[in-house]
């Protein structure tokens, strides 16, 4: 075949560019404007539907001297909360109420003295109650969130009016230095301001899928505890005044294990006398499912065990020596850190790097 001339090459290139420009045209400015207007209406609609269930919270807290630790004055702490039922129960961040027995809640132009039902510093959740019949937010499924999904937070930035912040889901994280979370948290670029801790974290449908509990100092990321985990803590606070974390007496191998081979997570420690040991689970067994949750990563185990309630019996699907079986294990209350340090495992499976 003969070689293409320079003019022919130029003509072919020009035709290709023209074809691409016709076939892959960018949205016109008018079309972009319509899209942005639709987005604005969507955000405004979510804000209008949810704002009546969001409250401002103020507490008077002691301020201590950094060196001596002695209380030197009192300060005002502000935050946000939202109604979780029609009976006046409010979920907020523990950092908002600082463990004080009462807080002032501002809602519908009125102030209410709220009782602190319970506080859990581990999850940074607190439950308050006012005497009123209240609206509450619709609950969504945090497991349906995807990286890139749109999300919103509705809250009070200090003494300013109620505001809406929006952004996208960045990822689902089990920890972010310097914080280590007890369950997977939703990380987003939704920029929250001081006073918006405790804000409801919403999906594009306006359903609450989490609660804002932590933000990076540089404002780059905001973390929300999934509403499923928050509801578990809320249930405990309502029933007992404290969160009761479940335990089965088992720990897992967080590094690769020769038996896992891409499925399940291997049991590392089995502690004598605890439910896992009593149920016959052995070190090296693979955990395939906990209740209805399939186990593929250590975070799956963390999330499944976080929502376990003390006293309930949970079915563990275990693989032992190639045989799969379902083992019912009763959940007991997690030992304190001091008690954990004194425990000795029956046996330990050595993980492999």
Sine and cosine of phi, psi and omega as CSV:
sin_phi,cos_phi,sin_psi,cos_psi,sin_omega,cos_omega
0.00,0.00,0.58,-0.82,0.00,-1.00
-0.98,0.19,0.32,-0.95,-0.01,-1.00
-0.99,0.16,0.54,-0.84,0.00,-1.00
-0.97,0.22,0.67,-0.74,0.02,-1.00
-0.95,0.31,0.26,-0.97,0.01,-1.00
-0.88,0.47,-0.65,0.76,0.01,-1.00
-0.90,0.44,-0.65,0.76,0.00,-1.00
-0.90,0.43,-0.67,0.75,0.03,-1.00
-0.87,0.49,-0.71,0.70,-0.02,-1.00
-0.88,0.47,-0.68,0.74,0.00,-1.00
-0.90,0.44,-0.68,0.73,0.00,-1.00
-0.90,0.44,-0.67,0.74,0.00,-1.00
-0.91,0.42,-0.68,0.73,0.00,-1.00
-0.88,0.47,-0.67,0.74,0.01,-1.00
-0.90,0.44,-0.65,0.76,0.00,-1.00
-0.90,0.43,-0.69,0.73,0.01,-1.00
-0.90,0.43,-0.67,0.74,0.01,-1.00
-0.89,0.46,-0.65,0.76,0.02,-1.00
-0.89,0.47,-0.70,0.72,0.01,-1.00
-0.90,0.43,-0.64,0.77,-0.01,-1.00
-0.90,0.44,-0.59,0.81,0.02,-1.00
-0.97,0.25,-0.70,0.72,-0.11,-0.99
-0.97,0.24,-0.46,0.89,-0.06,-1.00
-0.81,-0.59,0.86,0.51,-0.04,-1.00
-0.96,0.27,0.60,-0.80,0.04,-1.00
-0.97,0.22,0.45,-0.89,0.03,-1.00
-0.86,0.51,0.67,-0.75,0.05,-1.00
-0.94,0.35,0.32,-0.95,-0.01,-1.00
-0.85,0.53,-0.62,0.79,0.00,-1.00
-0.90,0.43,-0.65,0.76,0.01,-1.00
-0.91,0.41,-0.64,0.77,0.03,-1.00
-0.89,0.46,-0.63,0.78,0.03,-1.00
-0.89,0.46,-0.65,0.76,0.03,-1.00
-0.90,0.45,-0.67,0.74,0.02,-1.00
-0.88,0.47,-0.70,0.72,-0.01,-1.00
-0.92,0.40,-0.60,0.80,0.05,-1.00
-0.90,0.44,-0.64,0.77,0.05,-1.00
-0.89,0.45,-0.64,0.77,0.03,-1.00
-0.91,0.42,-0.69,0.73,0.03,-1.00
-0.85,0.52,-0.72,0.69,-0.01,-1.00
-0.89,0.45,-0.60,0.80,0.01,-1.00
-0.89,0.45,-0.74,0.67,0.01,-1.00
-0.89,0.45,-0.70,0.71,0.01,-1.00
-0.89,0.46,-0.63,0.78,0.02,-1.00
-0.90,0.44,-0.68,0.73,0.04,-1.00
-0.89,0.45,-0.69,0.72,0.01,-1.00
-0.87,0.49,-0.72,0.69,-0.02,-1.00
-0.90,0.44,-0.58,0.82,-0.04,-1.00
-0.97,0.23,-0.40,0.92,-0.14,-0.99
-0.94,-0.33,-0.34,0.94,-0.18,-0.98
-0.87,0.49,-0.50,0.86,-0.06,-1.00
-0.96,0.30,-0.25,0.97,0.01,-1.00
-0.99,-0.16,0.11,0.99,-0.02,-1.00
-0.94,-0.34,0.68,-0.74,-0.08,-1.00
-0.80,-0.61,0.37,-0.93,0.13,-0.99
-0.99,-0.15,0.63,-0.78,-0.05,-1.00
-0.82,-0.58,0.72,-0.69,0.07,-1.00
-0.75,-0.66,0.66,-0.75,0.04,-1.00
-0.69,-0.72,0.49,-0.87,0.13,-0.99
-0.99,-0.14,0.88,-0.48,-0.10,-1.00
-0.85,-0.53,0.50,-0.86,0.05,-1.00
-0.95,0.33,0.61,-0.79,0.05,-1.00
-0.92,-0.39,0.84,-0.55,-0.08,-1.00
-0.98,-0.20,0.47,-0.88,0.09,-1.00
-0.94,0.34,0.73,-0.68,-0.09,-1.00
-0.88,0.47,-0.53,0.85,-0.06,-1.00
-1.00,0.04,-0.78,0.63,-0.10,-1.00
-1.00,0.04,-0.40,0.92,-0.06,-1.00
0.99,0.13,-0.08,1.00,-0.01,-1.00
-0.96,0.27,0.58,-0.81,0.03,-1.00
-0.95,0.31,0.82,-0.57,-0.07,-1.00
-0.92,-0.39,-0.37,0.93,0.01,-1.00
-0.25,-0.97,-0.13,-0.99,0.07,-1.00
-0.84,-0.54,0.49,-0.87,-0.01,-1.00
-0.70,-0.71,0.29,-0.96,0.01,-1.00
-0.99,-0.13,0.81,-0.58,0.08,-1.00
-0.94,-0.34,0.71,-0.70,-0.01,-1.00
-0.86,-0.50,0.54,-0.84,0.03,-1.00
-0.32,-0.95,-0.15,-0.99,-0.05,-1.00
-0.80,-0.60,0.45,-0.89,0.10,-1.00
-0.51,-0.86,0.11,-0.99,0.03,-1.00
-0.54,-0.84,0.50,-0.87,-0.03,-1.00
-0.96,0.28,0.69,-0.72,-0.01,-1.00
-0.94,-0.35,-0.06,1.00,0.10,-1.00
-0.39,-0.92,-0.09,-1.00,-0.02,-1.00
-1.00,-0.05,0.14,0.99,-0.07,-1.00
-0.95,-0.30,0.22,0.97,0.08,-1.00
1.00,0.00,0.17,0.99,0.04,-1.00
-0.98,0.19,0.72,-0.70,-0.08,-1.00
-0.85,-0.53,0.77,-0.63,0.12,-0.99
-0.99,-0.12,0.73,-0.69,0.02,-1.00
-0.51,-0.86,-0.02,-1.00,0.03,-1.00
-0.99,0.10,0.64,-0.77,0.04,-1.00
-0.87,0.50,-0.52,0.85,0.00,-1.00
-0.92,0.39,-0.27,0.96,0.03,-1.00
-0.98,0.21,-0.67,0.74,-0.11,-0.99
-1.00,-0.07,-0.30,0.95,0.08,-1.00
0.81,0.59,0.46,0.89,0.06,-1.00
0.97,0.24,0.11,0.99,0.02,-1.00
-0.95,0.31,0.50,-0.86,-0.10,-1.00
-0.94,0.33,-0.44,0.90,0.00,-1.00
-0.70,-0.72,0.37,-0.93,0.04,-1.00
-0.57,-0.82,0.37,-0.93,0.05,-1.00
-0.99,-0.11,0.78,-0.63,0.01,-1.00
-0.92,-0.39,0.73,-0.68,-0.01,-1.00
-0.91,-0.40,0.86,-0.51,-0.10,-1.00
-0.47,-0.88,0.74,-0.67,0.01,-1.00
0.82,0.58,0.61,0.79,0.05,-1.00
0.98,0.22,0.11,0.99,0.01,-1.00
-0.85,-0.52,0.33,-0.94,0.06,-1.00
-0.93,-0.36,0.60,-0.80,0.00,-1.00
-0.75,-0.66,0.64,-0.77,0.15,-0.99
-1.00,0.07,0.87,-0.49,-0.06,-1.00
-0.98,-0.20,0.63,-0.77,0.09,-1.00
-1.00,0.03,0.69,-0.73,0.10,-0.99
-0.99,0.12,0.93,-0.38,-0.01,-1.00
-0.97,0.23,-0.65,0.76,-0.01,-1.00
-0.10,-0.99,0.40,-0.92,-0.02,-1.00
-0.71,-0.71,0.69,-0.73,0.08,-1.00
-0.79,-0.62,0.97,-0.26,-0.06,-1.00
-0.94,0.34,-0.44,0.90,-0.03,-1.00
-0.89,0.45,-0.68,0.73,0.01,-1.00
-0.99,-0.13,-0.10,0.99,-0.07,-1.00
0.87,0.49,0.72,0.69,0.03,-1.00
-0.85,-0.53,0.57,-0.82,0.09,-1.00
-0.65,-0.76,0.50,-0.87,0.01,-1.00
-0.86,-0.52,0.83,-0.56,0.03,-1.00
-0.91,-0.42,0.19,-0.98,0.06,-1.00
-0.53,-0.85,0.72,-0.70,0.17,-0.99
-0.90,-0.43,0.37,-0.93,0.01,-1.00
-1.00,0.01,1.00,-0.01,0.01,-1.00
-0.25,-0.97,0.42,-0.91,0.15,-0.99
-1.00,0.05,0.81,-0.59,-0.22,-0.98
-0.76,-0.65,0.40,-0.91,0.17,-0.99
-0.98,0.20,0.19,-0.98,0.10,-0.99
-0.56,-0.83,0.32,-0.95,-0.06,-1.00
-0.99,0.11,0.54,-0.84,0.13,-0.99
-0.94,0.35,0.62,-0.79,-0.05,-1.00
-0.99,-0.17,0.74,-0.67,0.04,-1.00
-0.96,-0.28,-0.07,-1.00,-0.05,-1.00
-0.97,-0.25,0.96,-0.29,0.01,-1.00
-0.90,0.43,-0.41,0.91,0.01,-1.00
-0.93,0.36,-0.28,0.96,0.01,-1.00
-1.00,0.09,-0.13,0.99,0.00,-1.00
-0.94,0.34,0.61,-0.79,0.04,-1.00
-0.84,-0.54,0.39,-0.92,0.11,-0.99
-0.86,0.50,0.80,-0.60,-0.04,-1.00
0.99,-0.15,-0.23,0.97,0.04,-1.00
-0.87,0.49,0.57,-0.82,0.03,-1.00
-0.97,0.25,0.57,-0.82,0.02,-1.00
-0.57,-0.82,0.41,-0.91,-0.01,-1.00
-0.69,-0.73,0.43,-0.90,0.15,-0.99
-0.77,-0.63,0.73,-0.69,0.01,-1.00
-0.90,-0.43,0.88,-0.48,-0.06,-1.00
-0.29,-0.96,0.04,-1.00,-0.04,-1.00
-0.97,-0.22,0.93,-0.38,0.11,-0.99
-0.98,0.21,0.99,-0.17,-0.04,-1.00
0.81,0.58,-0.80,-0.60,-0.04,-1.00
-1.00,-0.04,0.26,0.97,-0.02,-1.00
-1.00,0.07,0.28,-0.96,0.02,-1.00
-0.89,0.46,0.29,-0.96,0.01,-1.00
-0.84,0.55,0.71,-0.70,-0.08,-1.00
-0.78,-0.63,0.37,-0.93,0.10,-0.99
-0.88,-0.47,0.72,-0.69,0.06,-1.00
-0.87,-0.50,0.60,-0.80,-0.01,-1.00
-0.64,-0.77,0.35,-0.94,-0.02,-1.00
-0.07,-1.00,-0.51,-0.86,-0.05,-1.00
-0.76,-0.65,0.42,-0.91,0.09,-1.00
-0.94,0.33,0.81,-0.59,0.03,-1.00
-1.00,0.01,-0.69,0.73,0.02,-1.00
-0.03,-1.00,0.01,-1.00,0.10,-0.99
-0.92,-0.40,0.87,-0.50,-0.15,-0.99
-0.87,-0.50,0.56,-0.83,0.10,-1.00
-0.99,-0.10,-0.09,1.00,0.04,-1.00
-0.06,-1.00,0.46,-0.89,0.05,-1.00
-0.54,-0.84,0.88,-0.47,-0.04,-1.00
-0.83,0.56,0.67,-0.75,0.07,1.00
-1.00,0.01,0.11,0.99,-0.02,-1.00
-1.00,-0.04,0.61,-0.79,0.16,-0.99
-0.86,-0.50,0.85,-0.52,-0.09,-1.00
-1.00,0.01,0.49,-0.87,0.00,-1.00
-0.99,0.15,-0.22,0.98,0.07,-1.00
-0.49,-0.87,0.28,-0.96,-0.01,-1.00
-0.86,0.51,0.70,-0.71,0.04,-1.00
-0.91,-0.40,0.41,-0.91,0.02,-1.00
-1.00,0.02,0.88,-0.47,0.04,-1.00
-0.99,-0.16,0.71,-0.71,-0.01,-1.00
-0.59,-0.81,0.16,-0.99,0.11,-0.99
-0.99,-0.16,0.30,0.95,0.11,-0.99
-0.91,0.42,0.87,-0.50,-0.11,-0.99
-1.00,0.00,0.94,-0.34,0.04,-1.00
-0.98,-0.21,0.43,-0.90,-0.05,-1.00
-0.93,-0.37,0.25,-0.97,0.08,-1.00
-0.81,0.59,0.71,-0.71,-0.06,-1.00
0.98,-0.20,-0.22,0.97,-0.03,-1.00
-0.98,-0.20,0.14,0.99,0.19,-0.98
-0.88,0.47,0.67,-0.74,-0.05,-1.00
1.00,-0.03,-0.01,1.00,0.01,-1.00
-0.92,0.39,0.58,-0.81,0.13,-0.99
-0.92,0.38,0.66,-0.75,0.01,-1.00
-0.97,-0.25,0.87,-0.49,-0.22,-0.98
-0.91,-0.42,0.51,-0.86,0.13,-0.99
-1.00,0.01,-0.06,-1.00,-0.08,-1.00
-0.92,0.39,-0.28,0.96,0.05,-1.00
-1.00,0.04,-0.06,1.00,-0.05,-1.00
0.99,0.15,0.26,0.97,0.04,-1.00
-1.00,-0.02,0.60,-0.80,0.03,-1.00
-0.98,0.21,0.83,-0.55,0.01,-1.00
-0.90,-0.44,-0.04,1.00,0.00,-1.00
-0.06,-1.00,-0.04,-1.00,0.06,-1.00
-0.69,-0.72,0.71,-0.70,-0.02,-1.00
-0.93,0.38,0.84,-0.54,-0.02,-1.00
-0.83,-0.56,-0.27,0.96,-0.11,-0.99
-0.32,-0.95,0.60,-0.80,0.08,-1.00
-0.68,-0.74,0.59,-0.81,0.07,-1.00
-0.91,0.41,0.56,-0.83,-0.04,-1.00
-0.86,0.51,-0.54,0.84,-0.03,-1.00
-1.00,0.08,0.03,1.00,0.04,-1.00
0.97,0.23,0.11,0.99,-0.08,-1.00
-0.96,0.29,-0.49,0.87,-0.05,-1.00
-0.59,-0.81,0.54,-0.84,0.10,-1.00
-0.85,-0.53,0.63,-0.78,-0.02,-1.00
-0.89,-0.46,0.70,-0.71,0.04,-1.00
-0.83,-0.56,0.70,-0.71,0.10,-0.99
-0.98,0.21,0.73,-0.69,0.00,-1.00
-0.85,0.53,0.57,-0.82,-0.07,-1.00
-0.90,0.43,-0.48,0.88,0.05,-1.00
-0.89,0.45,-0.66,0.75,0.04,-1.00
-0.94,0.33,-0.65,0.76,0.01,-1.00
-0.89,0.46,-0.62,0.78,0.00,-1.00
-0.91,0.41,-0.56,0.83,0.04,-1.00
-0.90,0.43,-0.72,0.69,0.02,-1.00
-0.91,0.42,-0.67,0.74,0.03,-1.00
-0.83,0.55,-0.69,0.73,0.01,-1.00
-0.87,0.49,-0.68,0.73,0.02,-1.00
-0.91,0.41,-0.71,0.71,-0.02,-1.00
-0.88,0.47,-0.61,0.80,-0.01,-1.00
-0.94,0.35,-0.60,0.80,-0.07,-1.00
-1.00,0.07,-0.61,0.80,-0.16,-0.99
-0.83,-0.55,-0.23,0.97,-0.07,-1.00
0.99,0.11,-0.16,0.99,0.04,-1.00
-0.65,-0.76,0.34,-0.94,0.09,-1.00
-0.99,0.10,0.72,-0.70,0.02,-1.00
-0.92,-0.39,0.95,-0.32,-0.05,-1.00
-1.00,0.02,0.74,-0.68,-0.06,-1.00
-0.99,0.13,0.38,-0.92,0.01,-1.00
-0.48,-0.88,0.53,-0.85,0.02,-1.00
-0.90,-0.44,-0.02,1.00,-0.03,-1.00
0.99,0.14,0.37,0.93,0.02,-1.00
-0.82,-0.57,0.57,-0.82,0.21,-0.98
-0.84,-0.54,0.26,-0.97,-0.07,-1.00
-0.89,-0.46,0.36,-0.93,0.10,-1.00
-1.00,0.09,0.93,-0.38,-0.07,-1.00
-0.99,0.13,-0.23,0.97,0.09,-1.00
-0.99,-0.10,0.18,-0.98,-0.01,-1.00
-0.86,0.51,0.64,-0.77,-0.01,-1.00
-0.85,-0.53,0.67,-0.74,-0.10,-1.00
-0.86,0.51,-0.47,0.88,-0.03,-1.00
-0.99,0.15,-0.36,0.93,-0.13,-0.99
-0.91,0.41,-0.77,0.64,0.07,-1.00
0.77,0.64,0.68,0.73,0.07,-1.00
1.00,0.09,0.06,1.00,0.02,-1.00
-0.71,-0.70,0.67,-0.74,0.07,-1.00
0.92,0.39,0.04,-1.00,0.05,-1.00
-0.79,-0.61,0.72,-0.69,-0.08,-1.00
-0.98,0.21,0.61,-0.80,0.13,-0.99
-0.96,0.27,0.73,-0.69,0.03,-1.00
-0.99,-0.17,-0.92,0.39,-0.04,-1.00
-0.96,-0.28,0.63,-0.78,0.14,-0.99
-0.83,-0.55,0.88,-0.47,-0.09,-1.00
-0.99,-0.11,0.76,-0.65,-0.11,-0.99
-0.88,0.48,0.70,-0.72,0.08,-1.00
1.00,0.06,-0.20,0.98,0.01,-1.00
-1.00,0.00,0.25,-0.97,-0.17,-0.99
-0.82,0.57,-0.64,0.77,0.00,-1.00
-0.87,0.50,-0.68,0.73,0.04,-1.00
-0.91,0.41,-0.69,0.73,0.01,-1.00
-0.89,0.45,-0.50,0.87,0.00,-1.00
-0.99,0.13,-0.08,1.00,0.06,-1.00
1.00,-0.04,0.19,0.98,0.04,-1.00
-0.94,0.33,0.65,-0.76,-0.03,-1.00
-0.86,-0.52,0.43,-0.90,0.07,-1.00
-0.86,0.51,0.72,-0.69,-0.03,-1.00
0.99,-0.13,-0.29,0.96,0.10,-0.99
-0.88,0.47,0.49,-0.87,0.03,-1.00
-0.99,-0.16,0.75,-0.66,0.10,-0.99
-1.00,-0.01,0.89,-0.46,-0.04,-1.00
-0.99,-0.14,-0.58,0.82,0.01,-1.00
-0.54,-0.84,0.54,-0.84,0.18,-0.98
-0.81,-0.58,0.93,-0.37,-0.12,-0.99
0.88,0.48,-0.80,-0.59,0.00,-1.00
-1.00,-0.07,0.08,1.00,-0.07,-1.00
-0.99,-0.15,0.81,-0.59,0.09,-1.00
-0.97,0.26,0.66,-0.75,-0.07,-1.00
-0.97,-0.26,0.90,-0.44,0.02,-1.00
-0.83,-0.56,-0.36,0.93,-0.08,-1.00
-0.58,-0.82,0.34,-0.94,0.04,-1.00
-0.82,0.57,-0.55,0.84,0.01,-1.00
-0.90,0.43,-0.50,0.87,0.05,-1.00
-0.90,0.43,-0.65,0.76,0.04,-1.00
-0.91,0.42,-0.69,0.72,-0.01,-1.00
-0.87,0.50,-0.71,0.71,-0.03,-1.00
-0.93,0.35,-0.64,0.77,-0.01,-1.00
-0.93,0.38,-0.64,0.77,-0.02,-1.00
-0.98,0.22,-0.45,0.89,0.01,-1.00
-0.87,0.49,-0.64,0.77,-0.09,-1.00
-1.00,0.02,0.02,1.00,0.05,-1.00
-0.94,0.35,0.65,-0.76,0.01,-1.00
-0.98,-0.20,0.66,-0.75,0.02,-1.00
-0.86,0.51,0.76,-0.65,0.02,-1.00
0.99,-0.17,-0.34,0.94,0.01,-1.00
-0.99,0.12,0.31,-0.95,0.08,-1.00
-0.94,-0.33,0.81,-0.59,-0.07,-1.00
-0.90,-0.43,0.69,-0.72,0.02,-1.00
-1.00,0.09,0.85,-0.52,0.10,-1.00
-0.98,-0.20,0.79,-0.61,0.12,-0.99
-1.00,-0.05,0.89,-0.45,-0.15,-0.99
-0.88,-0.48,0.59,-0.80,0.18,-0.98
-0.94,-0.34,0.85,-0.53,-0.01,-1.00
-0.80,-0.61,0.88,-0.48,-0.01,-1.00
0.78,0.62,0.68,0.73,0.06,-1.00
0.99,0.12,-0.10,0.99,-0.01,-1.00
-0.97,-0.25,0.76,-0.65,0.01,-1.00
-1.00,-0.10,0.74,-0.68,0.03,-1.00
-0.56,-0.83,0.42,-0.91,0.04,-1.00
-0.98,-0.18,0.82,-0.57,-0.08,-1.00
-0.88,-0.48,0.90,-0.44,0.08,-1.00
-0.97,0.23,0.78,-0.63,-0.02,-1.00
-0.80,-0.60,0.80,-0.60,0.03,-1.00
-0.99,0.17,0.67,-0.75,-0.06,-1.00
-1.00,-0.03,0.76,-0.65,0.06,-1.00
-0.91,-0.41,0.15,-0.99,-0.01,-1.00
-0.97,0.26,0.66,-0.75,-0.03,-1.00
-0.90,0.45,0.73,-0.68,0.06,-1.00
-0.89,0.46,0.39,-0.92,0.08,-1.00
-0.93,0.37,0.25,-0.97,0.01,-1.00
-0.86,0.51,-0.61,0.79,0.02,-1.00
-0.91,0.40,-0.68,0.73,0.02,-1.00
-0.91,0.41,-0.62,0.79,0.01,-1.00
-0.88,0.48,-0.61,0.79,-0.02,-1.00
-0.91,0.42,-0.40,0.92,-0.03,-1.00
-1.00,-0.03,-0.14,0.99,-0.06,-1.00
-0.97,0.25,0.56,-0.83,0.06,-1.00
-0.86,-0.52,0.77,-0.63,0.01,-1.00
-0.96,0.27,0.50,-0.87,0.11,-0.99
-0.89,0.46,-0.72,0.70,0.03,-1.00
-0.38,-0.92,0.33,-0.94,-0.03,-1.00
-0.75,-0.66,0.76,-0.65,0.08,-1.00
-1.00,0.04,0.78,-0.62,-0.05,-1.00
-0.99,0.13,0.91,-0.42,0.04,-1.00
-0.94,0.34,0.39,-0.92,-0.02,-1.00
-0.91,-0.42,0.71,-0.71,0.04,-1.00
-0.94,0.35,0.00,0.00,0.00,0.00
